[in-house]
């Protein structure tokens, strides 16, 4: 579990995370666990500290940056106004 501080925005349990080391994205991973203190949480807000466990990656090093993001699927529609 990586000890983290949220620098801006929020991190949600269902987000994916880019692991950035030396200004290079290593890969993206789903969040396996998101904790505040010892409690599992769904969201952590800006300025708060948390613990993040990534699914399929356990080589977190001090100084790594974790960038959370969300993929939203949007249903396509036809615009009939033209």
C-alpha positions in Angstrom: 0.0 0.0 0.0 1.4 3.4 -1.0 1.0 6.3 1.4 -0.2 9.3 -0.6 -1.5 12.8 -0.3 -4.1 14.1 -2.8 -2.6 17.2 -4.4 -5.7 18.3 -6.3 -9.2 16.9 -7.2 -10.5 13.7 -5.7 -9.6 10.0 -6.1 -12.4 7.5 -6.3 -12.2 3.8 -5.6 -13.2 3.0 -9.3 -10.6 5.3 -10.9 -7.6 4.0 -12.7 -4.1 5.3 -11.9 -1.1 6.3 -14.1 2.2 5.5 -12.2 4.6 8.3 -13.1 8.4 7.9 -12.3 11.1 10.3 -13.5 8.4 12.2 -15.6 7.5 9.0 -17.5 4.3 7.1 -17.3 5.2 3.5 -16.4 1.7 2.1 -17.0 -1.9 2.4 -15.8 -3.5 0.2 -13.1 -6.9 -0.1 -11.4 -7.1 0.7 -7.7 -7.5 -2.5 -5.7 -7.9 -0.7 -2.3 -8.4 2.9 -1.1 -8.0 3.6 2.6 -8.2 6.5 5.0 -6.6 5.6 8.3 -7.6 1.9 8.5 -11.0 2.3 6.9 -11.9 1.4 3.3 -13.3 4.5 1.5 -14.9 5.2 -1.8 -13.4 8.7 -2.2 -10.5 10.8 -0.9 -10.5 14.6 -1.4 -7.8 17.2 -2.1 -5.4 17.7 0.8 -6.2 14.4 2.5 -3.8 11.5 3.0 -4.7 8.0 2.0 -3.4 4.5 1.3 -3.6 3.2 -2.2 -3.1 -0.4 -3.3 -2.9 -0.9 -7.1 -3.9 -4.1 -8.8 -1.0 -5.7 -10.6 1.7 -3.2 -9.4 3.6 -3.2 -6.1 6.9 -1.5 -7.0 5.9 2.0 -5.7 9.0 4.1 -4.9 9.2 7.3 -2.9 8.8 10.2 -5.3 6.5 8.3 -7.7 3.4 10.3 -8.8 0.1 8.6 -9.0 -2.3 10.3 -11.4 -5.9 9.1 -11.0 -8.3 9.3 -13.9 -11.8 8.1 -14.9 -13.0 6.7 -18.2 -16.6 7.7 -18.9 -18.5 5.9 -21.6 -20.9 8.2 -23.4 -23.6 6.7 -25.5 -23.5 8.2 -29.0 -26.7 9.7 -30.4 -27.7 11.0 -33.8 -28.4 14.7 -34.0 -31.6 15.0 -36.0 -31.5 18.8 -36.2 -29.5 19.0 -39.4 
